[in-house]
């Protein structure tokens, strides 16, 4: 749910960039750009809170380093490919990149919600609202101390 929320926030940010580029100039555009940066940062906070821990939760202990490495590699590939592809799209059609990015992000939000049902129970915990799946019991992450109930 948090990753889907992140994708939706980022999609809204890119649609705001599209609107800003199409309709605004000067100071009003700058003000919208500051707002876009804040919305994007909020989405990044959601990703930082959930992305890494989810990778660790999904990894078997003996291959955890590989899972973390592949996760990091995916970001490095994006840092290399993204500017090249984005620059080519911006060069060809300056306002086409933003709705395309938003569409990919909205699709990612839908996909993450669909995939959520396939995650193991221990990866779907929330300390304030424990997951209650039929036949599943909450399992704390390794290294996290639990308080006795009562």
Secondary structure as UniProt FT lines:
FT   HELIX           2..23
FT   HELIX           26..58
FT   HELIX           61..63
FT   HELIX           64..92
FT   TURN            94..95
FT   HELIX           96..116
FT   TURN            117..118
FT   HELIX           121..123
FT   TURN            127..128
FT   TURN            134..135
FT   TURN            142..143
//
